[in-house]
């Protein structure tokens, strides 16, 4: 990641500066909540991907800085809203914004970030980018709603789960890559390849998040182990385990996932079953397969340091522990 960051260090510094400028408002709470979220240790993978994709396609303008900020604003807005929906108290190891300022402030500042994003997009004078990111935010909302409808539904299979994570997570990462190509007026084939690259690594990113939820330490992952289970979220480690478990074990899982409060004993029991049926190993394998498929999409581009950086960023997705 350090090598990747060095390639776009100046651009990322410009993006960070633009973040702060675009948080300016006559309402102080907007700046306070926005700054708190943006300063809480995010990896900035989405804006990095946009900048790298633009460089890969030889873009020479300035709009990539603004739009990298837009991508992070959209992402930040969804985090604010997600934490309210999930009742989360931690985000990246710190108190979540809704735990500090309340649900009302978090939802409304999230709305501000989305509205500001579209205002910035209009200023970039690209109908195609505006259409792409409009469609993306709509699809993300649909994915979040579908995930809510899937709560504690043990009938969810792997394909339905993959549809949800494509819509709620991977689609924004795909859009970040595609916007870089659109700005550079890349060929339709290059644009499609970068979008597919983003979809694959975005899916892998969420798969790893779902695996880490069951195994990572709080200090590494930034939230309590088993949060997804407590929220009744059907993610791949549990879906795979449930499909392999015997009837008695399936009954145990069904009872635990319906509980309003998850005890340590119940969490450990589900984790034991996930280990027994290699749910984490299976999920990591699926993530690794996605990364290899993503890298193939870059074969049409010149073999240079930018392409290598995108491959390194893809590898980081499955190597991370937070």
Helices and strands as residue ranges (DSSP letters): H 2-7, H 9-22, H 28-38, H 45-56, H 63-86, E 90-91, E 94-95, H 97-101, H 103-123, H 127-149, H 158-165, I 166-170, H 171-183, H 188-215, H 218-221, H 227-230, H 236-244, H 247-257, H 264-276, H 279-296, G 297-300, H 305-319
